[in-house]
Amino acid sequence: MLRTERPGDMLPVQALLEAAFGREDEAVLVNRLRECGAAVVTMVEEEEYEFMGHLLMSPVTINGEEGPWLGLAPLAVHPDWQGQGIGSDLVREGLDTALEMDWKAVVVLGDPAYYQRFGFRPASEFGLHCIYEVPAECFMAMELIPGSLATLRGEVLYHPVFDEVPQEQPEAM
Ligand SMILES: CC(C)(COP(=O)(O)OP(=O)(O)OC[C@H]1O[C@@H](n2cnc3c(N)ncnc32)[C@H](O)[C@@H]1OP(=O)(O)O)[C@@H](O)C(=O)NCCC(=O)NCCS
């Protein structure tokens, strides 16, 4: 079952994130984003309380301005369930949900080979960049509403919690 996260999911989601990343950092990050009210789009894939996948999106700023823009991170599928399309289902459902909630664009830091299939393009094509030292093509953006990024240029910042939790980058794929 692919659905929005519920309050009772916190512990199994934490265990899933720790298993997927092999460390606690992303689970701590997700807990802090929830506490701050920044976990605005959250999806889980579970069956009879076996949690297989999780996705979170939180607001980002562009040139210091808040707006209807989200960052997708983290995305995790339990190692026992990887490579079966669960991550793709979570991304597609997450993007649909974000659009239904009136968010207009999403950025992601990750492997272009994975994220381009959902419609993400290099953020540089929109004149956007992130503060992380990663190959430019790994920072991507997608308009949920065509033209929504057309007049925007500049630096994208994830929620401050991303810089408080020790990790290499928002999306370490
Ligand atoms: C990355 C991840 C979310 C993908 O989820 P998934 O359910 O395994 O992926 P799907 O089944 O939807 O997609 C499979 C496709 O993704 C590709 N893929 C899987 N993991 C990948 C990775 N780390 N890098 C690039 N491509 C990857 C596969 O090669 C496959 O490609 P194909 O369809 O062309 O054959 C999952 O493997 C995972 O949780 N990994 C550990 C945590 C992580 O690295 N998260 C991502 C960044 S926060």
The ligand as an ORCA input file, in Angstrom:
! r2SCAN-3c Opt
* xyz 0 1
  C      17.931      4.436     -4.611
  C      16.669      3.687     -4.210
  C      15.730      4.619     -3.484
  C      15.987      3.177     -5.484
  O      14.785      2.543     -5.132
  P      14.394      1.143     -5.834
  O      13.032      0.777     -5.411
  O      15.484      0.186     -5.530
  O      14.469      1.572     -7.357
  P      13.431      1.198     -8.501
  O      13.140     -0.257     -8.431
  O      12.294      2.133     -8.490
  O      14.282      1.563     -9.763
  C      15.221      0.674    -10.199
  C      16.096      1.421    -11.173
  O      16.886      2.353    -10.450
  C      18.243      2.090    -10.643
  N      18.904      2.362     -9.381
  C      18.655      1.787     -8.206
  N      19.495      2.302     -7.268
  C      20.256      3.220     -7.915
  C      21.296      4.071     -7.501
  N      21.749      4.086     -6.246
  N      21.845      4.878     -8.424
  C      21.400      4.878     -9.698
  N      20.420      4.080    -10.152
  C      19.863      3.263     -9.254
  C      18.320      0.645    -11.033
  O      19.469      0.388    -11.789
  C      17.072      0.495    -11.876
  O      17.293      1.045    -13.157
  P      16.546      0.461    -14.452
  O      15.071      0.645    -14.216
  O      17.055      1.293    -15.558
  O      16.944     -0.969    -14.511
  C      17.002      2.481     -3.295
  O      17.868      1.639     -3.982
  C      17.625      2.876     -1.971
  O      16.905      3.148     -1.020
  N      18.947      2.880     -1.863
  C      19.626      3.181     -0.604
  C      19.392      4.587     -0.117
  C      19.686      5.615     -1.166
  O      20.778      5.606     -1.750
  N      18.732      6.520     -1.380
  C      18.792      7.494     -2.435
  C      19.261      8.776     -2.052
  S      18.665      9.543     -0.614
*
